[in-house]
Structure formats: C-alpha cells, structure tokens
Amino acid sequence: MSERALVELTIPGDAAWVCLVRRWVADALMVAGHRDVDGVRLVASELAGNAVLHTESGRPGGLMRVKVYEVTDALARIEVIDQGAATVPRSRRSGAEECGGRGLWLVEQTAISWGTRSVPQRWNLVWAEVSTLGVLPTPEFEDAEEALT
C-alpha cells in the first residue's frame, strides 16, 4: 500500500478546536479501516495543542493546518503545520511538580517516530507516525526512578 492522504484541515489556532482535531483524525482513520486510533488521537491532540500554545498560530487570527495520512494499513502520520515560533519543538523533561511540559514527551513515547521541519512562509511542520494496531513503542528510561515519577 502506498501512502494516502485522508484529510486536511485548515482551522483557527484556538484551543477550542483541538478536541475537534482529535475527533476528525480518529474518524478519518476509522473510516479508512484502522482499528486502534487512541494513540493517534493523543498525538494529534498534543501536536495541535502545542501549536496553539507555543506558536504564532495561537495568536488572534492565527491558523494551523492538520493533515492525516495512511502510511500503511497499520500506520498513520499526523502533520500539524503552524505559523512558526522563535523556538524549535523538542521533547523535554518536566519536574515532578510541573503541571505542563510533557506533551512532546508523550508524543515521543506514543509515536513510532516524530520530527519537525520548516515549510514555506517560515511556518513549521511537526509530524508523527503512530501505529493503529494498538502497539506502542517501548519507553526508554535512563534509570528506574524516572519510570516511577
């Protein structure tokens, strides 16, 4: 099977739209025959939420674009294209007492692979490929204590 585009949305960069992104992505994949879309739903939510919180897309009048691809019958790719930011998205460690900062870590733990790249007009694209068979990659912890926090 060759990669196939399932849906592309251009939406306001507003937090109220993130739950709709989650639903549209899951619906598009289920209609295409994918069985387990929970991981994809989580990843789409985190990527769209990050675009709203950390990029120019989250400013009044901002936009973001979400694309869903079927890579194989068991693998989907989500792309979120935002209007750019001063920083590059990266996974980081959050302290045990911090309320946020775990979004890309969750993406990293759920996705088979993920990354970023610049696109025209100084926008950024963040992508992730996620299994739709309910198989998650094995998390890698530097030490046993980290697994417990």
MINULO-505478 format. One line per 5 residues: number of its first residue (from 1); their letters; for each residue x, y negated, z negated of N, C-alpha, C, O. Coordinates in steps of 0.1 Angstrom, whole numbers, plus 2048, in hexadecimal, padded with zeros to 3 digits. Atoms other than C-alpha are relative to their C-alpha. Layout:
<sites>
NUM> a> X/Y/Z/X/Y/Z/X/Y/Z/X/Y/Z ~ ...
</sites>
This chain:
<sites>
1> msera> 809/80C/800/800/800/800/809/7F4/800/813/7F3/7F8 ~ 7F9/80D/800/80D/7DD/808/7F9/7F6/7F7/7ED/7F7/7F5 ~ 806/80A/809/808/7C0/7F2/7F4/7F8/807/7F4/7F6/813 ~ 80C/807/7FA/7E6/7AF/7F6/7FB/7F6/7F6/7FA/7F8/7EA ~ 806/80B/809/7D9/78E/7E9/7F2/803/7FD/7EA/806/806
6> lvelt> 80E/7FD/804/7B9/792/7D5/7F8/7F3/7FE/7ED/7F2/801 ~ 807/80C/803/7B0/76F/7CA/80B/7F5/7FE/816/7F7/7F9 ~ 7F8/80C/802/7BF/74C/7C9/7F6/7F5/7FB/7EC/7F2/802 ~ 809/80A/806/7B0/730/7B3/808/7F3/7FE/814/7F4/7FA ~ 7FA/80D/804/7B9/70B/7B0/7F6/7FA/7F6/7EA/7F8/7FA
11> ipgda> 808/804/80B/7AB/6FF/78F/806/7F4/7F8/812/7F2/7F9 ~ 7FA/80A/809/7AE/6E2/777/809/806/7F5/807/811/7F1 ~ 7F6/7FC/80A/7CB/6E4/75F/7FA/7FD/7F2/800/7F5/7EA ~ 807/803/80D/7B3/6E5/741/7FF/80E/7F9/7FC/818/7FF ~ 800/7F3/808/7B3/6FF/725/7F2/807/801/7F2/813/800
16> awvcl> 80E/7FA/7FE/78D/705/72B/800/80A/80B/7F8/812/80C ~ 800/7F7/7F4/796/716/74C/808/80D/7FE/807/816/806 ~ 7F8/7F4/802/7AE/72F/73D/7F8/80D/7FF/7FC/817/804 ~ 808/7F4/801/793/747/733/7FA/804/80D/7F7/810/80F ~ 805/7FD/7F3/785/745/756/80A/807/808/807/810/810
21> vrrwv> 7F5/7F9/7F9/7A7/74E/764/801/80E/7FC/802/817/805 ~ 7FF/7F3/805/7A8/76C/74E/7F5/809/806/7F7/814/80A ~ 80C/7F9/7FB/785/777/75A/802/803/80F/800/80E/814 ~ 7FE/7FF/7F2/78C/770/77F/80B/80A/804/809/813/80D ~ 7F5/7F7/7FD/7AD/783/77F/7FB/80F/7FD/7FD/817/806
26> adalm> 805/7F3/803/79D/7A1/76E/7F6/805/80A/7F6/811/80E ~ 80A/7FD/7F7/77F/7A1/784/805/804/80E/801/80E/814 ~ 7FA/7FE/7F3/794/79F/7A4/807/80E/800/805/815/80A ~ 7F9/7F3/801/7A9/7BD/799/7F7/80C/7FF/7F9/816/805 ~ 809/7F5/802/78C/7D2/78E/7F8/803/80D/7F6/80E/810
31> vaghr> 807/7FE/7F3/779/7CC/7AF/80A/807/80A/805/80F/812 ~ 7F7/7FA/7F7/799/7D7/7C1/804/80F/7FB/80B/816/802 ~ 7FF/7F2/805/798/7F8/7AC/80A/802/7F5/80E/80E/7F2 ~ 7F7/7FE/80B/7B1/7F2/790/7F9/803/7F4/7EF/7FE/7F1 ~ 807/7FB/80C/7A9/804/770/802/7F8/7F4/7F9/7F5/7ED
36> dvdgv> 7FE/806/80C/7BA/7F3/754/806/7F2/802/812/7F0/807 ~ 7FC/80E/7FD/7BC/7CD/757/803/7F8/7F3/804/7EB/7F4 ~ 7FE/808/80D/7C1/7C3/732/80E/7F9/800/80E/7EE/7FC ~ 7F3/806/800/7E6/7BD/736/801/7F4/80A/807/7EA/807 ~ 800/80B/7F6/7E0/7A8/756/7F8/7F4/7FA/7FC/7E9/7FC
41> rlvas> 808/80A/806/7C5/795/743/808/7F8/7F6/808/7EB/7F6 ~ 7F8/807/80A/7DD/78C/727/80B/7F8/807/80D/7EC/803 ~ 7F6/807/7F9/7F9/782/73F/7FA/7F4/807/800/7E9/806 ~ 806/80C/7F9/7E2/76C/754/7FD/7F5/7F6/7FF/7E9/7F9 ~ 804/80A/80A/7D5/75B/735/80C/7F9/7FA/80C/7ED/7F9
46> elagn> 7F4/807/805/7F8/754/727/807/7F7/80B/80B/7EC/807 ~ 7FA/809/7F6/806/747/748/7F7/7F4/803/7FD/7E9/804 ~ 808/80B/7FE/7E8/731/74E/800/7F6/7F4/800/7EA/7F5 ~ 7FF/808/80C/7E8/725/72A/80D/7F8/7FF/80D/7EC/7FB ~ 7F3/807/801/80D/71C/72C/800/7F5/80A/806/7EA/808
51> avlht> 801/80B/7F6/806/708/74C/7F9/7F4/7FA/7FD/7E9/7FC ~ 808/80B/806/7EC/6F4/739/808/7F9/7F5/808/7EC/7F4 ~ 7F9/805/80C/802/6EF/71A/80D/7F9/803/810/7EF/7FD ~ 7F2/804/7FF/824/6E9/728/804/7FA/80D/810/7F7/80F ~ 7FC/805/7F3/822/6DB/74B/7F7/7F4/803/7EE/7F0/7FC
56> esgrp> 808/80B/7FB/815/6BD/75E/7F2/804/804/7E9/7FB/805 ~ 80D/7FC/7FD/7F7/6D2/767/7F6/7FD/7F5/7EA/7FC/7F8 ~ 809/802/80C/7E9/6CD/744/7FC/7F1/7FE/7F4/7EE/7F5 ~ 804/80E/802/7E7/6A7/748/7F3/7FD/807/7EF/805/810 ~ 80C/803/7FA/7C7/696/752/801/800/810/80A/7FA/815
61> gglmr> 7FF/7FF/7F1/7C0/69E/777/809/80B/805/80A/80D/811 ~ 7F6/7F6/7FC/7DA/6BA/777/7F9/80C/805/7ED/80F/802 ~ 805/7F4/7FA/7D5/6DA/78B/80A/80B/7FE/816/809/7FC ~ 7F8/7F4/7FF/7E2/6FD/78B/7FA/80A/80A/7EE/809/80D ~ 804/7F6/7F7/7E0/719/7A4/803/80E/7FA/80E/810/7F5
66> vkvye> 7FE/7F2/804/7DB/73E/79B/7FE/809/80B/7F4/808/813 ~ 801/7F6/7F5/7E1/75A/7B3/802/80E/7FA/809/811/7F1 ~ 800/7F2/804/7DB/77F/7AE/803/809/80C/7FC/808/816 ~ 7FC/7F7/7F5/7EC/79A/7C3/7FF/80E/7FB/802/811/7F0 ~ 7FF/7F2/803/7E8/7BF/7C4/80D/805/807/80E/805/813
71> vtdal> 7F3/7FC/7FB/80C/7CB/7C8/7FF/80F/805/803/813/810 ~ 803/7F2/7FD/802/7F0/7C7/7F3/803/7FA/7EC/7FB/7F4 ~ 80D/7FD/807/7E3/803/7BB/802/801/7F1/7F8/803/7EA ~ 7FE/800/80F/7F3/802/798/808/7F4/7FB/80C/7F4/7EF ~ 7F8/80B/803/805/7E1/798/7FA/7F3/805/7F7/7F2/811
76> ariev> 805/80D/7FC/7F8/7BD/799/80A/7F5/7FD/812/7F6/7F4 ~ 7F7/80B/802/80B/79C/79C/7F7/7F3/7FE/7EE/7F1/806 ~ 807/80C/802/7FD/77C/78D/80B/7F4/802/816/7F5/7FD ~ 7F7/80C/7FF/80C/75A/797/7F8/7F4/7FC/7EC/7F2/7FF ~ 806/80D/805/804/739/786/80A/7F5/805/815/7F5/801
81> idqga> 7F8/80B/7FA/810/71A/799/7FC/7F4/7F9/7F0/7F0/7FA ~ 804/80C/807/811/6FB/784/807/7F4/806/810/7F5/80F ~ 7FB/80C/7FA/81A/6D7/78B/80E/7FC/7FA/812/7F0/7FC ~ 7F2/802/804/83D/6DA/77B/801/7FA/7F2/7F8/7F5/7EC ~ 7FD/805/80D/84D/6D1/75A/80F/7FD/7FF/817/800/808
86> atvpr> 7F2/804/802/86E/6C4/74D/809/80D/7FC/815/80C/7FD ~ 7F9/7F4/804/877/6E7/740/7FC/80C/809/7F2/80C/80F ~ 803/7F4/7F9/878/70A/74F/7FA/80A/7F6/7FF/80B/7EB ~ 806/7F7/809/861/724/740/80A/80B/7FC/811/811/805 ~ 7F7/7F5/805/874/73D/72A/7FA/806/7F4/7F3/800/7EC
91> srrsg> 805/7F9/80C/86C/757/710/809/7FC/7F5/815/7F9/7F7 ~ 7F8/804/80B/878/74D/6EE/7FB/808/7F3/7F0/80E/7F3 ~ 803/7FB/80D/878/75A/6CA/7F9/7F6/7F8/7FE/7EB/7F7 ~ 807/808/809/85F/74B/6B3/802/804/7F2/803/811/7EF ~ 7FF/7FC/80E/863/74A/68E/7F3/806/7FB/7E8/804/800
96> aeecg> 80B/7F9/805/84C/75F/679/7F5/7F6/7FC/7E9/7FA/7FC ~ 80A/80A/805/83A/73F/66C/7FB/7F7/80B/7F1/7F0/809 ~ 804/808/7F5/836/72F/68E/7F2/805/806/7F0/811/807 ~ 80E/7FD/7FB/812/72E/69C/800/803/80F/7F7/809/814 ~ 800/7FF/7F1/81C/72D/6C1/80E/804/804/817/808/7FD
101> grglw> 7F3/7FD/7FB/839/734/6D8/802/80E/804/80E/812/807 ~ 7FE/7F1/7FD/833/759/6DF/7FA/804/80E/7FB/80F/812 ~ 807/7FD/7F3/821/756/701/808/808/80A/805/812/80F ~ 7F7/7F9/7F6/83E/75F/718/806/80C/7FA/809/815/802 ~ 7FC/7F4/806/84A/778/6FF/7F6/80B/803/7F9/817/806
106> lveqt> 80B/7F7/7FE/828/789/702/800/805/80F/7FE/810/812 ~ 7FF/7FD/7F2/82B/787/728/80B/80A/803/80A/814/80A ~ 7F4/7F8/7FE/84E/796/727/7FD/80E/7FB/802/818/801 ~ 803/7F3/806/841/7B3/711/7F6/808/808/7F5/814/808 ~ 80C/7F9/7F9/822/7BA/727/803/802/80E/7FF/80D/814
111> aiswg> 7FE/7FE/7F2/82F/7B5/74A/80C/809/803/815/80B/7FB ~ 7F4/7F8/7FB/846/7CC/75E/80B/7F7/803/817/7FA/800 ~ 7F6/80B/7FE/858/7AC/769/7F9/7F3/801/7ED/7F2/804 ~ 806/80D/7FE/853/787/76A/80B/7F6/803/817/7F9/801 ~ 7F6/809/7FD/865/768/775/7FA/7F2/804/7EE/7F0/803
116> trsvp> 805/80D/7FC/863/744/781/808/7FC/80D/812/801/810 ~ 7F9/807/7F5/86C/730/7A0/7FA/7F3/804/7EE/7F1/801 ~ 805/80D/7FC/868/70D/7AE/7F9/802/80D/7FD/80A/815 ~ 807/800/7F3/850/707/7CA/7FF/7F1/805/802/7E8/7FD ~ 800/80E/7FB/84B/6E8/7E0/7F8/7F7/7F7/7EF/7FB/7EF
121> qrwnl> 806/80B/808/840/6C7/7D0/804/800/7F2/7FE/7FA/7E9 ~ 7FB/7FF/80E/855/6CF/7B1/7F7/807/7F7/7F8/806/7EA ~ 809/7F8/808/83A/6E7/7A5/808/80D/7FC/813/80F/802 ~ 7F9/7F4/805/844/707/792/7F6/80C/802/7EA/80A/800 ~ 808/7F3/7FF/838/72B/798/805/809/7F6/811/80C/7F5
126> vwaev> 7FC/7F5/80A/838/744/77B/7F8/80C/804/7EC/80B/806 ~ 806/7F3/7FB/830/768/785/803/80B/7F6/80C/80B/7EF ~ 7FE/7F4/808/82C/789/774/7FA/80C/807/7EF/80A/80D ~ 805/7F4/7FB/827/7AC/780/7FC/809/7F5/804/80C/7EC ~ 806/7F8/80B/811/7C2/76A/7FA/80D/805/7F3/80D/80F
131> stlgv> 806/7F4/7FD/807/7E6/76A/7F1/800/7FE/7ED/7F9/7F4 ~ 80E/7FF/802/7E2/7ED/76E/7FC/80F/7FD/7F1/813/7FF ~ 803/7F2/804/7E5/811/762/800/801/7F1/800/80C/7EB ~ 800/800/80F/7E6/807/73D/80E/803/7FB/80F/807/7EF ~ 7F2/7FD/804/80C/80D/73C/807/7F3/7FD/809/7EB/806
136> lptpe> 7F8/80C/804/820/7F3/729/80F/803/800/812/80E/7FC ~ 7F1/7FE/802/846/7EF/72B/803/802/7F1/7FC/7FD/7E9 ~ 7FC/7FE/80D/858/7FA/70C/807/7F4/7FB/811/7EF/801 ~ 7F9/80C/806/861/7DC/6F6/80E/803/7FC/810/80E/7F6 ~ 7F2/7FE/804/885/7D7/6EF/802/7F6/7F4/801/7EA/7F5
141> fedae> 7FD/808/80C/88D/7CB/6CC/80E/801/7FC/815/80C/7FE ~ 7F2/800/803/8AF/7C1/6C1/803/807/7F3/80E/80D/7F1 ~ 7FE/7F8/80C/8AA/7D0/69F/7F2/804/7FA/7E8/7FE/7FE ~ 80C/7FB/806/890/7E2/68A/7F8/7F5/7F9/7EB/7F5/7FA ~ 807/80B/807/887/7C3/676/7F8/7F8/809/7ED/7F3/806
146> ealt> 807/808/7F6/87D/7B0/695/7F3/807/804/7E9/800/806 ~ 80C/7F9/7FD/864/7CB/69D/7F4/7FE/7F6/7E9/800/7F9 ~ 80A/801/80B/852/7C5/67C/7FC/7F2/7FE/7F2/7F0/7F7 ~ 804/80E/802/850/79F/67F/7F7/7FB/80A/7F2/7F0/80A
</sites>
